Amino acid sequence: MATIDETKTDAGSGDAPKYKVIGTRPIRHDGADKVTGRALYGADIKVKGMIYGAIHRSPHAHAVIKSVDTSKAEALPGVRAVATSADMPEPGDKIAELGEGAVNLNHLSSNNLARTKVLYKGHPIAAVAADNIHIAQEAASLIEVEYEVLPPVMDVLKAMEDDAPVLNPDVHTEEAVSGEMGDKPSNIAKHLVYEKGDIAQGFADAKYVVEKEFRTATVHQGYIEPHVATSLWNNDGQITVWTSTQGTFSVRQQVAELLDVPLARVKVVPMEIGGGFGGKISVYLAPVAAVLSRKSGAPVQLVMDRADVLQATGPTPGSYIKVKMGADADGRITAAEAWMAYEAGGYPGSPIGAGCMCVFSCYDVPNGRVEGYDVCVNKPRTNAYRAPGATNAAFATETVVDELCEQIGMAPIDFRLLNASKEGTRRIDGVTYPRIGLVETLEAIKNSEHFNSALEGDNKGRGIACGFWFNAGLKSAVTATVNSDGSVGLLEGSTDIGGSRTAIAMQFAETLGIAAEDIKPAVVDTDSVGYTDVTGGSRVTYATGWAAYEAGKDLQRQIVARAAELWEVDPSAVSYEDGCVVGPDKRVPFKEIAIELSLTGEPLVGRGVSNHNEPGGAFGAHVVDVEVDPDTGKVDILRYTAAQDCGTAIHPAYVEGQIQGGAVQGIGWGLNEEYWYDTEGSMRNANFLDYRIPTCYDLPMIETIIVEVPNPGHPFGVRGVGEVPIVPPPAALGAAIHEAVDVRMYELPMSPPRVLHELLQKQS
């Protein structure tokens, strides 16, 4: 069930604008190909002469590479090429910005093919290309590597100890405040500190204080399609990559820099993508396939299996968080403090910065301090996962908030409404909010039928929690060509993960006042459209939509000028209104004038670019009912409702889908999902049988409430939607478990063994 909150406002005041296309639910332009199986994904590409690759991976979590012998693999009949790190240039210590995080290119290169050390089980060391996949896999198994095995460091706090084995000799602690670097190698890559007000006085003013420690497990994005790349290093020096990615231009940059070739020599062709959620931004296969292609003279395809995906691609980090919060007798927050350590994996780059920004983002905290650490451990390098860093942080903060409410004797919803961030609230990291909709989402939950329904029976509980993501702007470009029948071809560079090509087409159609069905959107390669940043950070509908709006405005200007010339009137006498060109004595719809102009002059081509940074933070509030089995600790979800401010719902069905999908992933994170490592650093559940993601049998229908508080920083009021829904679920579930069986959970996942352990502890 889904509802739309009708209390819309235009940038916070007045009536909401009336739209013709925006807010409707047209059939998605790529729908037919997707449901019939004709859409082409990464592994569907077949290039003439293509051969197949396989990768030899480390069996150890931490070891020095003493030698690599590829002679047996090279001698196997059918093998066409073998590659190691020696075949890749030394990229130096240059930092590349990937859209949802930066990476040291030397580390990225070593993550593609290890140089001197392996830093996690599954770390790639060498690659083989052969006539078929079976020969390639056999040849990869013949590669002999001599190791000096080192003790693995799997725990984020132990990795911070002075005597912990150091993973990377080139990593020194960067003090973000001073910019200074540590004088010796360390597993702590970065130390962040944010402060606001007088925290000592804030806690002195508090009547109630709660301080707790939290741990969250490493979890994976869980996309269905594994990583895949096909690369052709042609005889003319041009490199073409076909891949499923969240950012073709990011792949182009990474491939060019890792292989030390000019950017113009690399073209990346996007295939349809079977999920990403932040995990398909960094490259793992494309540069390796390109090296194999150069050595073999043939296009090479590399595809991971599920174990490779889980063991050797970027999950989201496990973490240790300590939160302290104080409130006065009236329930107003006086101070809050957080100490956070996030796993970076084998190389620096955890989302600790985002975690620090988000940890207290839902609340007006007058005095606060946030301290964060980016810490290397012997796990694969972490990558973004839907609001990276925010879910960990919210689990800690929202749980502490609930404990404060318990001490105060105040309803959790009322405490949140009293302390909720709103326009003008300044976060601890210094950002002051523009018009935002947290209060509206909380009110939507408070007024919902779910929240006001009775929950009867033993061992049942209800919990609520809030969540935030700041969203991103960045760069986008689109090109629009008017066809001779009055339809429009719309070229964009944003990978379509959640129906964005239709959402972009709808904003373009709204600008011109025409039907969404008359737009033919296409996601094209890096040679066919202007630079566009990654699909990530909930930026596409906002930023690429703005570029589409600008392209529509560009066409409007051209059409008006051309119509004035055709009608032999002064351009000032012609205007574009409500999908029509209006002259002194006529009113001609877009399609008619477009056809006429295409027959009487040069083609109509519009362009639009966007580089705006007013994405307007997004907030959500969730409520969940659970039943806990006291004999097993199993948690069953009875009902779930999520309210979220999306600014303006371009395509409400897509908004609902994003909210539902994110909530389900947050539920999995909260109840079951975790990387399970043994003492040697080997992941023991590297498959979807043992890595337990939720199925339809574990979930009710996720009810959604779409709240629309338009973002004043966008022509149509858009706020990104995709990140926020994953943030509140673990904390909301924890609150519901507490109400059901009177135990507090401080570690994720809240799996049956952990819940049962707490129940038994309470009874003892």
Secondary structure, 3 states (H helix, E strand, C coil): CEEECCCCCECCECCCCCCCCCCCCCCCCCHHHHHHCCCCEHHHCCCCCCEEEEEEECCCCCEEEEEEECHHHHHCCCEEEEEEHHHCCCCCCCEEECCCCEEEHHHHHHHHCCCCEECCCCCEEEEEEECCHHHHHHHHHHCEEEEEECCCCCCHHHHCCCCCCCCCCCCEEEECCCCCEEEEECCEEEEEEEEECCHHHHHHCCCEEEEEEEEECCECCCCCCCCEEEEEECCCCCEEEEECCCCHHHHHHHHHHHHCCCHHHEEEEECECCCCCCCCCCCCCHHHHHHHHHHHCCCEEEECCHHHHHHHCCCECCEEEEEEEEECCCCCEEEEEEEEEEEEECCCCCCHHHHHHHCCCCECCCCEEEEEEEEECCCCCCCCCCCCCHHHHHHHHHHHHHHHHHHHCCCHHHHHHHHECCCCCECCCCCECCCCCHHHHHHHHHCCCCCCCCCCCCCEEEEEEEEEECCCCCCEEEEEEECCCCCEEEEECCCCCCCHHHHHHHHHHHHHCCCHHHEEEEECCCCCCCCCCCCCCCCHHHHHHHHHHHHHHHHHHHHHHHHHHHHCCCHHHCEEECCEEECCCCEEEHHHHHHHHHHHCCCCEEEEEECCCCCCCEEEEEEEEEEECCCCCCEEEEEEEEEEECCCCCCHHHHHHHHHHHHHHHHHHHHCCCCCECCCCCECCCCCCCCCCCCHHHCCCEEEEEECCCCCCCCCCCCCCCCHHHCCHHHHHHHHHHHHHCCCCCECCCCHHHHHHHHHHHHC
